[in-house]
């Protein structure tokens, strides 16, 4: 995995991750008031599990969850596994706790 830098103030250069950040902020972070780091970890972990494992995504993933898409891609094309790992969103925290 390689770090790629974009020009400051140019979010269109990395639209995918900007979209993920916006959705994460709107659907999780802005819905909660966190009183501790431990609580934040639980809430963000739940959101990550919901986002990757329970909620189907758009037509770009054939309306599958990212976990299902990754599993099917790995079965069909094992050589893409490492590349896919970099693309699956890895938040470090929880979904049920994010109330929408």
Buried (B, 14 or more C-beta within 10 A) or exposed (E): EEEEEEEEEEBEEBEEEBEBBEEBEEBBBEBBEEEEEEBBBBBBBBBBBBBBEEEEBEEEBEEBBBBBBBEEBBEEEEEEEEEBEEEEBEBEBBBEBBEE
